[in-house]
């Protein structure tokens, strides 16, 4: 089953990587037809030498099935898509999820039901991401509600900087190609609802339980953590808390996932063990556990991560009911296959990848790790078992953590020693608080206990995060290295559990491929020599790189905002092994062995770059590259025609009006120009 899932996932990955190639599906169908023919001959002729064709055919069928499942689920601008309509006065949309709160707006995905013009409402299709500006005097719509929007949605823009999170691709995998930002006067509610009643009830139940926690003594960080742990409502978590839990390797506690569903399962599994003594007691116990698990998923709002975990545990329960405990890994693979069939884009969800990798790691590595050391003392044995669970999960998820987050929590084993019992107690007391909400006194007492437990857990997590070398940062592997490391871990697990010596050569080959890729990347990084102008709306920043040495010139706002640099630049820096730049203010002079900045001039790699602020008089044309930056021009823009082949860069700090003015000037006066605000970051030099 595991190999089948891997082939299905490979087909999904291929479909998303070559979305524009129409020839591949025809080729896949041709290969499948040939294999069908060969397998038919094998069965008819009973040829022993052709027996491998049947296995190859089965794997190829699942590969192509994954490919087609992904292609069918991809968003497409069909004839009925709202973007095909040339003119529209308004759009009728239905919210397909509850609004989530952001700093200055509310956000949700909506389904377009119709386009409104002078002739009335014309049926239409498509999905759009809507943002509603925060307002104190207008009631917000909920899941399933219809609203009319009076602004045309625009295509989601691509990332403008290298390594920046690709929000467009993320939304496309959810079937969303457009977004729209709405002020109060640009939308109005329509008085009817059409949505899944079960989901609407689930969201309403979750909102009610959030109010229960708020009314029973949970406040501040304790309320935020309780909402995340118990109900999957993580909108209230502060940046400091997220940073602390991430640094301690405990972020999984704040995401309702396999851990929380597993704790609920273990708790009620023990409580219902007495049913095993009765005839058909195991079936009754399994049925009750399924009801409890899915009720928990219901009260958490049926979020994708919870439904994924509930489905995974459900398959394990079915395995127990069928008395097939030894097939846990196949059961896990079956759950993954069902999820991918329903939603192929789940493959690209970080939560999906981490949760299944963690559970697979525990199933594969935990028992061998426990067997390495034995303790007679029960307390010591408990701590060792808790440590091995964390080690097994971390071992299997480390390639993904390095690929996505470029850091490693060094003390994850320490934080998990107390996280397991504390999270169990928090979920236990929190659930009883929610279930006893109609009663007097008891919910308040349980709320007080839960608040104290969460306060203690937060304090311990922040203490672990503050330890020296708590987080090893600026670690980087690419997708190929991540895959080879995961395959190596999987083969090593089979080698340990089943003593399969024949996997030794593939493991060594995978390790060779991984180290070769890293070595080639290291050599490439030593040869790089160039500069990069970032596309940062309202800001100016440039990176100058020579080998693994790096200088960042930026305005004061970028210099002071670590979050802005992390979001827009850090992944690229990690990939190029230039994570620790020397930083200098854009107005200051600077000099080192490979570049000089004096006033507005920058000399680098045989080229002269000049910074030109649009609010100041323009200089004579005497440089190779001009970076036009600032926000508003105080006077008419004017720059003499270049005496040599010069390039004008229009910085993203320019307002769009000024950028258009400057680009028109460049086009009329024989200047080459590049608009960072619309075309993205600018590279120059050798970036091999």
C-alpha positions, -999 to +999 in steps of 0.1 A: +000+000+000+029+024+008+043+020-027+009+026-042+005+059-023+040+070-033+032+064-070-002+082-067+016+111-050+043+112-077+015+115-103+000+144-085+034+161-082+041+157-119+007+171-129+013+203-110+049+207-123+040+205-160+005+220-161+011+234-196+021+202-214-008+186-233+014+158-248+022+140-216-013+126-209-014+111-243+020+095-238+009+082-204-022+066-220-001+050-247+023+035-222-006+022-201-022+006-232+011-011-241+015-024-205-021-037-205-014-055-237+019-070-223+001-080-191-027-097-211-001-117-230+016-126-197-016-139-183-026-158-215+008-173-222+016-177-184+051-165-191+072-165-159+097-141-174+070-114-179+056-115-144+072-081-135+048-065-161+018-069-138+035-051-109+047-024-132+013-020-146-004-016-112+021+010-101+018+029-134-020+029-131-018+046-097+008+070-110-015+080-139-045+081-117-028+105-094-018+126-124-054+128-137-069+133-103-047+164-099-054+176-135-092+173-129-090+192-096-070+221-111-087+254-114-095+263-150-110+295-165-138+276-184-165+294-205-186+299-174-158+313-153-165+348-140-133+361-154-146+353-189-173+380-187-162+412-203-182+436-182-200+432-149-216+456-125-213+433-095-207+396-085-229+373-064-206+351-042-211+326-014-186+322+015-173+286+016-156+290+050-158+313+080-140+347+079-106+346+095-093+378+112-062+396+100-045+428+112-068+452+093-092+429+075-112+397+075-104+370+048-123+341+033-126+320+002-159+325-017-175+308-046-189+330-074-225+321-081-234+348-107-223+379-126-247+409-123-251+433-152-279+453-168-297+421-179-298+406-144-279+378-128-260+355-152-249+321-136-211+319-133-185+298-116-150+302-100-136+309-066-122+341-053-103+352-021-121+382-006-108+406+020-133+427+040-120+459+056-126+459+094-156+479+103-174+485+137-209+492+123-215+465+097-225+429+104-201+403+090-212+374+069-207+338+080-201+305+063-227+299+035-239+335+034-242+353+001-229+388-006-228+410-036-194+426-043-191+456-065-154+454-075-138+432-101-115+406-087-079+406-099-055+378-106-034+368-076+001+382-083+032+360-083+059+364-057+082+394-066+113+382-048+133+350-051+125+325-024+094+344-013+064+323-004+043+317-035+009+327-024-005+324-059+005+288-062-008+281-027-042+295-036-043+278-071-041+245-054-073+254-036-089+263-068-085+301-064-070+323-091-084+357-081-086+380-051-104+412-043-101+438-015-134+454-004-142+485+015-175+488+034-194+504+005-182+478-020-201+448-006-236+441+008-252+410+022-280+391+005-306+377+027-303+340+020-280+311+028-269+279+010-242+258+025-236+225+042-258+224+073-233+201+091-204+225+085-225+255+095-234+238+128-198+228+134-186+264+129-213+277+152-205+250+178-168+260+177-177+297+182-199+288+211-171+268+228-146+296+223-170+319+242-173+292+269-135+293+274-135+331+275-163+331+301-146+306+324-114+325+333-092+319+303-075+351+292-045+364+273-019+339+262-037+311+281-069+317+262-050+318+229-032+285+236-064+268+249-083+278+218-055+265+196-050+232+215-087+223+221-105+237+191-079+245+164-087+282+166-052+298+164-061+333+153-053+347+187-018+334+191+008+361+194+040+362+173+061+357+205+042+325+214+045+311+179+082+319+179+087+303+213+069+271+204+087+269+171+121+274+187+114+247+213+102+222+186+067+222+201+047+239+174+027+207+168+011+212+202-006+244+190-021+227+159-050+204+164-037+173+146-027+137+152-014+144+187-047+158+200-069+133+182-045+106+194-048+117+230-086+117+228-084+083+213-061+069+240-082+084+268-115+069+257-098+037+245-087+030+281-121+041+295-139+017+271-116-013+275-141-030+297-163-036+266-137-061+253-150-086+279-184-088+263-195-106+231-190-082+202-176-058+227-146-049+204-170-039+177-191-018+201-159-002+215-146+006+180-180+021+170-180+043+201-144+054+195-153+064+160-183+084+172-161+102+198-133+109+174-156+124+148-175+144+174-142+159+185-135+168+148-170+183+147-165+206+176-132+218+163-150+231+132-140+202+109-108+219+098-088+200+072-060+191+097-085+177+122-104+158+095-071+144+082-061+132+117-096+118+124-096+098+092-061+085+100-072+074+135-104+060+121-084+037+098-064+025+128-096+018+147-109-002+117-077-021+117-081-030+154-117-040+148-105-063+120-078-076+143-050-065+120-028-045+144+003-055+126-007-035+094-006+000+110+017+014+083-005+001+055-035+015+074-018+049+075-010+046+038-047+038+030-058+069+050-033+090+030-046+076-003-082+083+006-074+119+014-054+124-018-082+109-039-107+134-023-083+164-025-051+158-045-038+193-035-035+180+001-002+165-009+013+200-009-001+209+025+028+212+051+004+199+077-004+168+057+032+160+050+044+166+086+015+147+102+019+116+081+057+117+083+055+120+121+031+091+125+051+069+100+083+077+119+068+067+152+055+034+137+089+027+121+115+039+145+100+041+180+102+004+190+137-001+177+148+031+197+131+019+229+149-014+226+183+003+226+181+010+264+161-007+292+153+008+326+140-011+356+127+021+372+092+029+358+097+067+359+130+065+340+113+041+316+084+066+310+108+094+302+128+072+279+097+061+260+085+097+257+119+107+244+119+079+218+085+090+205+099+125+200+131+112+185+112+089+161+088+117+150+117+142+147+138+118+127+111+113+100+101+150+098+136+166+099+140+166+061+107+184+058+115+208+086+148+217+070+133+221+036+104+244+047+117+262+077+156+260+074+161+256+111+163+227+136+151+229+173+180+214+191+161+208+224+130+192+210+136+161+231+137+182+263+105+201+256+086+169+246+094+153+280+070+176+298+048+185+268+033+150+265+019+148+301+010+185+302-008+185+269-027+154+280-038+171+312-047+203+293-068+185+268-085+164+295-094+193+318-103+215+288-126+190+273-144+184+306-147+222+310-164+224+276-187+194+282-198+207+316-204+242+304-242+241+314-233+233+350-226+258+377-191+262+394-175+232+378-166+248+344-150+278+362-129+255+384-118+234+354-110+267+335-089+279+364-070+245+364-065+246+326-053+282+328-027+272+354-015+242+333-012+263+302+007+291+320+032+264+333+036+250+298+041+284+282+068+292+308+086+259+302+085+263+264+098+299+266+126+287+289+136+260+265+135+284+236+158+308+256+186+282+261+218+286+242+217+271+207+180+263+211+175+268+174+200+260+147+192+285+119+201+291+083+200+254+074+191+247+038+183+216+017+165+217-016+135+195-026+157+168-041+178+165-010+147+164+011+133+135-009+165+115-009+169+119+029+133+107+035+137+077+012+170+069+030+152+070+064+125+048+051+149+022+037+170+023+069+138+016+089+130-014+068+166-025+072+164-023+110+129-039+114+132-067+088+170-071+084+167-065+047+204-063+037+195-058+001+184-022+008+220-013+019+231-004-016+201+018-024+207+036+009+243+042+001+233+054-034+208+079-019+233+092+005+258+097-023+232+116-043+224+138-013+260+146-006+268+152-043+239+177-046+250+195-015+286+196-028+276+209-062+254+236-045+283+246-023+307+250-053+280+270-072+276+293-042+314+300-041+313+311-078+284+335-075+291+372-081+263+397-086+237+420-070+200+418-065+175+447-061+145+435-041+109+444-050+096+457-017+065+479-018+074+512-003+110+502+005+145+500-011+170+471-005+199+457-025+221+426-019+257+425-032+271+390-032+307+378-039+311+341-032+296+335+002+301+371+013+271+394+014+264+431+019+228+444+023+221+480+016+186+491+026+166+520+039+162+524+077+128+507+078+141+475+063+172+476+086+149+477+116+122+452+105+136+416+109+102+401+100+102+419+066+137+406+058+127+371+069+096+370+048+111+385+016+147+376+016+158+349+041+149+318+021+170+331-009+198+339+015+197+304+029+197+288-005+227+309-015+246+303+018+246+341+024+225+342+056+246+366+076+250+398+056+268+429+066+241+456+067+245+492+058+220+521+056+212+533+021+224+568+029+258+558+045+291+552+028+305+517+027+336+499+015+350+463+016+371+441-006+345+437-034+323+469-034+325+506-027+296+529-019+303+567-018+274+591-018+248+579-044+274+559-063+281+521-059+310+504-077+307+467-079+320+440-102+332+465-129+299+484-130+288+517-117+253+520-101+238+553-091+209+558-066+184+585-078+157+598-054+128+611-074+122+639-049+156+654-057+170+669-089+181+643-114+219+640-122+237+637-155+237+603-171+272+590-161+265+555-147+257+520-161+226+514-140+203+539-123+180+529-094+151+554-093+137+552-058+116+572-034+078+576-033+066+609-048+083+632-072+084+669-061+090+681-097+087+669-132+110+639-138+139+646-162+171+627-169+194+634-198+196+607-225+224+583-216+257+586-234+262+549-232+240+518-229+225+524-195+197+508-177+170+525-155+156+504-127+122+516-113+122+506-077+091+492-060+093+520-035+079+543-062+042+550-061+024+534-091+016+569-105+053+580-104+064+546-118+042+551-148+055+586-153+091+574-151+085+545-175+068+568-200+098+591-198+122+562-203+103+549-233+103+584-249+140+591-243+158+559-255+163+545-220+162+508-212+141+503-181+129+476-158+099+480-134+105+461-102+070+468-090+054+448-118+083+425-130+098+415-097+133+416-083+162+424-106+193+402-109+226+413-124+259+394-126+269+358-124+243+337-104+253+302-115 
